């Protein structure tokens, strides 16, 4: 079957009254114009070569930048007049009912936000982006959400279903993506990887290991080494740039799936792997059925993204010992760099295009125009030291999106202790961004105020030298970053209303936080929705929920042994339960704010279509 012209998109990215950005991937060089219509008046914007990057013989990525004055709070129609005709004619399934072109609305107030994270294609639940799109389409344009915030794990590079990896490797040669050199003693390039006996379900035998000499258990000789790529399901971990890039295409659009053939049984698998293939294929088939809704949603709402660990790999930069292990192994370093390269192309570029100048973009063009391993390593070196992944959305209230992965506060006492999620300089940048703001929305992938009992378990494992076992990644794990952040949030000159949106943890909850014994305490709201298509082990979560309510009630004396002892944390009750505070269902978050930036509605819309509100005390 011939390749479709549009591989994925269009996705509405950063949009304001002065610019609209559209992300799209095509199998041919894109020429033509972007057509934007407001109240019958059409504006045309030329598509230029500087807006695109060619990744392969049949693969381009474009960020179409349209700069003009656009009205706020009014329906805007857009289309792309390509060399093959109007995009709306090429992708009629991506239009909403009764539309002849795509529509969006630019709101200068972030008074209604959709948010969430963690979308695992083969997890056994429905995809909440599907129900979100159906609701979005049913609403009048002026009633729709201001934006969609995806706060991490847009892909799971470290937990890939066998059928998904099989599909990815079918697509790569069709797109003519380049042959990447691999620094491995037995596997020289991607072609050798794809035919290697360990290619499918056995990549853990290819990926490197390391020894943490400062680890208590290693000193006791209870184990010799651990994998650098520490996900418990990393048998199909993505390795090459091509694999990362194609996975984005396959989780965002249905079009390439029409060219893919997945057998019900894999001819070369036996035993548990054949059984796993069949189970995973069933979930992948259901996921693909919902991708038209995903494509529609992205085409009709400004969408912003930030990475978390699974976009690259589990436990990414969790400790300085882990970072040193990656830097000491060429293959590990290349895999991490490949994740960042693909993140920029598919996510980071559209968040804040002005951040990336022509020289930055040319580094990508140079790599893909004629692959050279030296250029590849040079680009990886640049991206792993890049410090501008964070950004702000200048709505009212202002939205500040944090990079909690690459600017970490490394532990000076022990290389096996968790790093702080942001270092001193990054936190100072955050503080400067809060000046003169009456209210603010902070997007932090990991909750700033999490479940204390779970954080206590994470601390226990850290003391035993095993921070990677239960991902000891919480804001309170590092004294420097924790105390600095709490000082910023409670400073008398900071905004009076803080809304913190988070994901990461695979369950949903809402807390109200105030400073104890203060007459001028800011109102802080921790709102967590996770995942879009993922959940926590239910029995374990119910136990943790129960223990947290017993041990860390608002007036429990144990609170005085935590870094949040000066804060009163009130847990909101879900509308479905007076007992459980943590909701364990795949869902998308819905947040509505008043003109002061205070929440008037905190709720989740589950993948099954049920609305659950978190009720104030």
Secondary structure as the mmCIF struct_conf table of DSSP 4:
data_model
#
loop_
_struct_conf.conf_type_id
_struct_conf.id
_struct_conf.beg_label_comp_id
_struct_conf.beg_label_asym_id
_struct_conf.beg_label_seq_id
_struct_conf.end_label_comp_id
_struct_conf.end_label_asym_id
_struct_conf.end_label_seq_id
HELX_LH_PP_P HELX_LH_PP_P1 UNK A 2 UNK A 4
BEND BEND1 UNK A 5 UNK A 5
STRN STRN1 UNK A 6 UNK A 16
TURN_TY1_P TURN_TY1_P1 UNK A 17 UNK A 18
STRN STRN2 UNK A 19 UNK A 26
BEND BEND2 UNK A 27 UNK A 28
STRN STRN3 UNK A 32 UNK A 38
TURN_TY1_P TURN_TY1_P2 UNK A 39 UNK A 40
STRN STRN4 UNK A 41 UNK A 46
HELX_RH_3T_P HELX_RH_3T_P1 UNK A 49 UNK A 51
STRN STRN5 UNK A 52 UNK A 56
TURN_TY1_P TURN_TY1_P3 UNK A 57 UNK A 58
STRN STRN6 UNK A 59 UNK A 67
BEND BEND3 UNK A 68 UNK A 68
BEND BEND4 UNK A 72 UNK A 74
STRN STRN7 UNK A 75 UNK A 82
TURN_TY1_P TURN_TY1_P4 UNK A 83 UNK A 84
STRN STRN8 UNK A 85 UNK A 86
HELX_RH_AL_P HELX_RH_AL_P1 UNK A 87 UNK A 90
TURN_TY1_P TURN_TY1_P5 UNK A 91 UNK A 91
HELX_RH_3T_P HELX_RH_3T_P2 UNK A 92 UNK A 94
BEND BEND5 UNK A 95 UNK A 95
HELX_LH_PP_P HELX_LH_PP_P2 UNK A 96 UNK A 96
TURN_TY1_P TURN_TY1_P6 UNK A 97 UNK A 98
BEND BEND6 UNK A 100 UNK A 101
STRN STRN9 UNK A 102 UNK A 105
BEND BEND7 UNK A 108 UNK A 108
STRN STRN10 UNK A 109 UNK A 109
STRN STRN11 UNK A 112 UNK A 116
STRN STRN12 UNK A 119 UNK A 119
TURN_TY1_P TURN_TY1_P7 UNK A 121 UNK A 122
BEND BEND8 UNK A 123 UNK A 125
HELX_RH_AL_P HELX_RH_AL_P2 UNK A 128 UNK A 138
BEND BEND9 UNK A 139 UNK A 139
HELX_RH_3T_P HELX_RH_3T_P3 UNK A 141 UNK A 143
BEND BEND10 UNK A 144 UNK A 144
BEND BEND11 UNK A 146 UNK A 146
STRN STRN13 UNK A 147 UNK A 150
BEND BEND12 UNK A 152 UNK A 152
BEND BEND13 UNK A 154 UNK A 155
TURN_TY1_P TURN_TY1_P8 UNK A 157 UNK A 158
BEND BEND14 UNK A 159 UNK A 159
HELX_RH_AL_P HELX_RH_AL_P3 UNK A 162 UNK A 175
TURN_TY1_P TURN_TY1_P9 UNK A 176 UNK A 176
STRN STRN14 UNK A 177 UNK A 177
STRN STRN15 UNK A 181 UNK A 181
BEND BEND15 UNK A 185 UNK A 186
STRN STRN16 UNK A 189 UNK A 189
HELX_RH_AL_P HELX_RH_AL_P4 UNK A 190 UNK A 195
BEND BEND16 UNK A 196 UNK A 196
TURN_TY1_P TURN_TY1_P10 UNK A 197 UNK A 201
HELX_RH_3T_P HELX_RH_3T_P4 UNK A 203 UNK A 205
TURN_TY1_P TURN_TY1_P11 UNK A 206 UNK A 206
BEND BEND17 UNK A 207 UNK A 207
STRN STRN17 UNK A 209 UNK A 210
TURN_TY1_P TURN_TY1_P12 UNK A 213 UNK A 214
HELX_RH_AL_P HELX_RH_AL_P5 UNK A 216 UNK A 219
TURN_TY1_P TURN_TY1_P13 UNK A 220 UNK A 221
BEND BEND18 UNK A 222 UNK A 222
BEND BEND19 UNK A 224 UNK A 224
STRN STRN18 UNK A 226 UNK A 227
BEND BEND20 UNK A 228 UNK A 229
TURN_TY1_P TURN_TY1_P14 UNK A 232 UNK A 233
HELX_RH_3T_P HELX_RH_3T_P5 UNK A 234 UNK A 236
BEND BEND21 UNK A 240 UNK A 240
HELX_RH_AL_P HELX_RH_AL_P6 UNK A 241 UNK A 252
BEND BEND22 UNK A 254 UNK A 254
HELX_RH_3T_P HELX_RH_3T_P6 UNK A 255 UNK A 259
BEND BEND23 UNK A 264 UNK A 265
TURN_TY1_P TURN_TY1_P15 UNK A 267 UNK A 268
HELX_RH_AL_P HELX_RH_AL_P7 UNK A 271 UNK A 289
TURN_TY1_P TURN_TY1_P16 UNK A 290 UNK A 290
HELX_RH_AL_P HELX_RH_AL_P8 UNK A 291 UNK A 298
TURN_TY1_P TURN_TY1_P17 UNK A 299 UNK A 300
BEND BEND24 UNK A 301 UNK A 301
STRN STRN19 UNK A 303 UNK A 305
HELX_RH_3T_P HELX_RH_3T_P7 UNK A 309 UNK A 311
TURN_TY1_P TURN_TY1_P18 UNK A 312 UNK A 312
TURN_TY1_P TURN_TY1_P19 UNK A 314 UNK A 317
BEND BEND25 UNK A 318 UNK A 318
STRN STRN20 UNK A 319 UNK A 319
HELX_RH_AL_P HELX_RH_AL_P9 UNK A 320 UNK A 327
TURN_TY1_P TURN_TY1_P20 UNK A 328 UNK A 328
HELX_RH_AL_P HELX_RH_AL_P10 UNK A 330 UNK A 343
HELX_RH_PI_P HELX_RH_PI_P1 UNK A 344 UNK A 348
HELX_RH_AL_P HELX_RH_AL_P11 UNK A 349 UNK A 351
HELX_RH_3T_P HELX_RH_3T_P8 UNK A 353 UNK A 355
BEND BEND26 UNK A 356 UNK A 356
HELX_RH_AL_P HELX_RH_AL_P12 UNK A 358 UNK A 369
BEND BEND27 UNK A 370 UNK A 370
HELX_RH_AL_P HELX_RH_AL_P13 UNK A 373 UNK A 384
TURN_TY1_P TURN_TY1_P21 UNK A 385 UNK A 385
STRN STRN21 UNK A 391 UNK A 393
BEND BEND28 UNK A 395 UNK A 395
STRN STRN22 UNK A 396 UNK A 396
BEND BEND29 UNK A 397 UNK A 397
STRN STRN23 UNK A 398 UNK A 401
BEND BEND30 UNK A 405 UNK A 407
STRN STRN24 UNK A 409 UNK A 409
BEND BEND31 UNK A 412 UNK A 413
TURN_TY1_P TURN_TY1_P22 UNK A 415 UNK A 416
BEND BEND32 UNK A 417 UNK A 417
STRN STRN25 UNK A 418 UNK A 418
HELX_LH_PP_P HELX_LH_PP_P3 UNK A 419 UNK A 419
STRN STRN26 UNK A 420 UNK A 420
BEND BEND33 UNK A 421 UNK A 422
HELX_RH_AL_P HELX_RH_AL_P14 UNK A 424 UNK A 434
TURN_TY1_P TURN_TY1_P23 UNK A 435 UNK A 436
BEND BEND34 UNK A 438 UNK A 438
STRN STRN27 UNK A 439 UNK A 443
BEND BEND35 UNK A 445 UNK A 446
BEND BEND36 UNK A 448 UNK A 449
HELX_RH_AL_P HELX_RH_AL_P15 UNK A 452 UNK A 463
TURN_TY1_P TURN_TY1_P24 UNK A 464 UNK A 465
TURN_TY1_P TURN_TY1_P25 UNK A 467 UNK A 471
HELX_RH_3T_P HELX_RH_3T_P9 UNK A 475 UNK A 477
BEND BEND37 UNK A 478 UNK A 478
HELX_RH_AL_P HELX_RH_AL_P16 UNK A 479 UNK A 490
TURN_TY1_P TURN_TY1_P26 UNK A 492 UNK A 493
BEND BEND38 UNK A 494 UNK A 494
BEND BEND39 UNK A 496 UNK A 496
STRN STRN28 UNK A 497 UNK A 502
BEND BEND40 UNK A 504 UNK A 507
STRN STRN29 UNK A 508 UNK A 508
STRN STRN30 UNK A 509 UNK A 515
TURN_TY1_P TURN_TY1_P27 UNK A 516 UNK A 517
TURN_TY1_P TURN_TY1_P28 UNK A 519 UNK A 520
HELX_LH_PP_P HELX_LH_PP_P4 UNK A 521 UNK A 522
STRN STRN31 UNK A 523 UNK A 528
TURN_TY1_P TURN_TY1_P29 UNK A 532 UNK A 532
STRN STRN32 UNK A 533 UNK A 533
HELX_RH_AL_P HELX_RH_AL_P17 UNK A 538 UNK A 551
TURN_TY1_P TURN_TY1_P30 UNK A 554 UNK A 555
HELX_RH_3T_P HELX_RH_3T_P10 UNK A 557 UNK A 561
BEND BEND41 UNK A 562 UNK A 562
TURN_TY1_P TURN_TY1_P31 UNK A 563 UNK A 566
STRN STRN33 UNK A 567 UNK A 571
HELX_LH_PP_P HELX_LH_PP_P5 UNK A 572 UNK A 572
STRN STRN34 UNK A 573 UNK A 574
TURN_TY1_P TURN_TY1_P32 UNK A 575 UNK A 576
BEND BEND42 UNK A 578 UNK A 579
BEND BEND43 UNK A 582 UNK A 582
STRN STRN35 UNK A 583 UNK A 583
BEND BEND44 UNK A 585 UNK A 585
STRN STRN36 UNK A 587 UNK A 593
TURN_TY1_P TURN_TY1_P33 UNK A 595 UNK A 596
BEND BEND45 UNK A 597 UNK A 597
STRN STRN37 UNK A 599 UNK A 606
TURN_TY1_P TURN_TY1_P34 UNK A 607 UNK A 608
BEND BEND46 UNK A 609 UNK A 609
STRN STRN38 UNK A 611 UNK A 615
#
